[in-house]
Amino acid sequence: MRYEFPKNFLWGAATSAHQVEGNNHNNWSEWEKKNAEKLAREAKTKYAKWQQDKFPEMFDPANYISGAASDHYNRYEEDFDIAKSLGHNTHRFSVEWSRVEPEEGKWNEEAIEHYRTVIKALRARGIEPFVMLWHWTEPIWFNNQGGWATLSSAAHFERFVRKVVSEYKDQVKFWVVVNEPNVSMGYGYYVGSQPPGKKGVINLIRGYTNLFFAFKRAARAIKEIEPSAEIGVANSVDYYEVRIGSFKSRVFSAIVAYLTRIFLRASLSYCTFLGVNYYRRNVISFPKFQMDATKRTDLGWEIFPEGIYTILMSVRKHGLPVYITENGIADGDDSRRPTYVRDHLAQVARAINDGVDVRAYFHWSLLDNFEFPDMRGFWPRFGLVEVDFKTQKRTIRPSAYEYAKICKENAIEI
Ligand code: FCB
């Protein structure tokens, strides 16, 4: 059966500045230099044997240094040509705060012009820009003042957002204020496994609260500068399932879902759309859930397309249009990505059919990049386009063509 997506559906891919641009000087690049050796040693215990055998790069400290990344800062024209050829009509990227405001209160005009050219390059190709304002990285001065653990952080962020929105408001309609607050606060302020490496419940609460204040001030500022702007958050909403006996399981699954959606719920009244990042199902059980090896990604995440349907149905009640701001798979040999894309989009189609107002799908990611959540580094390959990090050569993967067919036809065979 052929399923037609709604007219004007947006099809594209997402990236983030630090993961693709290269040569950033921010809180992450500092952290990488300090921690690369340690991370390479820890790979022995952090990853399973099959992953270690398949991706020995994880034992090389260079894997944990973003360096030139995918050199997208210089190659964005070439990359957008590829996106256009693949039928994308939208693209999500982030503006790097540390480039725009390298010193507190001082704007770097060159960087501001750079992103203006990036936005124009997208528009010239008929690609709608979605601009992310905070995809986890910050200027070093901001971090030296305590990052999100400090009360002044919200005012700093608001000033940056005001500047960026005022500069580009004529060319940009869609603003995504923050990316996955729950994941970044979890790893960065509770577990301590990514910058700024803060730990414990107190830091988590402080970080979360200030980030929320910052978001609120930023969202209000955007509305004030451009009342017709579309505003959202890219929320990580993976599917959680707790298995500890039937009734209790449902209660605990609901509790986990509730906790991971605190920011989502609190942010709704400031947003005009709801961003959903969905990757996998997490089964929490004792004894440990044994995943079918044919259903796991290179990161060991379970491939579970029905999960995106369940998640979409669960956010329908909020009454906002839904944009799938991320969905993708670490799959170095591209053996599972074609099916992953198709199966997830079939579930999206099903959700639309059942009444969810989904308006966009961004695949994560356009390019192979520096996979920075939890400091994983270069070895997990998320790109529709393969990047040879030594030569920066781009090679379009078969899955990209599979996805392109759906984008171009605005339809899927299910
Ligand atoms: C998400 C991040 C994104 C990317 C994917 C794989 O948590 O938002 O930057 O790395 O995971």
Boltz pocket constraint, residues with backbone or C-beta under 6 A from the ligand:
constraints:
  - pocket:
      binder: B
      contacts: [[A, 16], [A, 19], [A, 179], [A, 180], [A, 183], [A, 236], [A, 277], [A, 326], [A, 364], [A, 370], [A, 371], [A, 372], [A, 373], [A, 382]]
      max_distance: 6.0
